[in-house]
Amino acid sequence: MKTLSVLPALLALACVAGAAHAEGARDPLAQDAVALALKSARPAAGLRVEVEAGSLDPRLRLAPCQQVESYLPPGFKPWGKTRVGLRCLQGTTRWNVYLPITVKVYGRALVAAMALPAGSVIAAADLKLAEIDLAADSAPAVVDADEAIGRTLTRTLGAGESLRQGQLRARQWFAAGETVKLVAVGPGFAVHGEGQALTAGLEGSAVRVRTDSGRIVTGTAVAERRVELKL
């Protein structure tokens, strides 16, 4: 499925493009945090980033510091609601605090053209392209209509709400007992055969198949009556 995600690891090959806008950065600490978030997000061409800085706990009394370093804490990414660390490297008292920030990444993706109840089978007229905040949800946004048409929604989608990968029920490519085509794929070669599915073949899920020789193998359901085995 074609989806949009702007996590740094997925955009390492993409060039930085588009204007990035920072909001809520009125003091040096917030400005440093916002600058780090913008640098770390590295949006692909056609996307724009906005960073909104929150506020530190007003009860904090931080000692004067001549050198403050901003950093992304382990496990935190410049995506959606997150935090940036700020630590004093040079001062009478060393301190370390976390500033809440919100990273918004805007791009075009599919949204519901009308309200769609859970269980709806998606048709072409149900969807349209619009600019959305891709970072508003942890699930990737769907951008290819062909990957959504004919699929079933797992929950209600409001008009104008973005369609996310996790809202689509996986396709069932075949049922248990059906004859399936086996494709064993290795470096530079592929071997084809047939077998009987012992479990239902849901899109992208593991499935057990009994080969003509009686051997039971496990592969991945990848298409209509098709199972792929990695060698």
Secondary structure, 3 states (H helix, E strand, C coil): CCEECCCHHHCCCCCCCCCEEEECCCCHHHHHHHHHHHHHHCCCCCCEEEEEECCCCCCCCCCCEEEEEEECCCCCCCCEEEEEEEEEEEECCCCEEEEEEEEEEEEEEEEECCCECCCCECCHHHEEEEEEEHHHCCCCEECCHHHCCCCEECCCECCCCECEHHHECCCEEECCCCEEEEEEEECCEEEEEEEEECCCEECCCEEEEEECCCCEEEEEEEECCEEEEEC
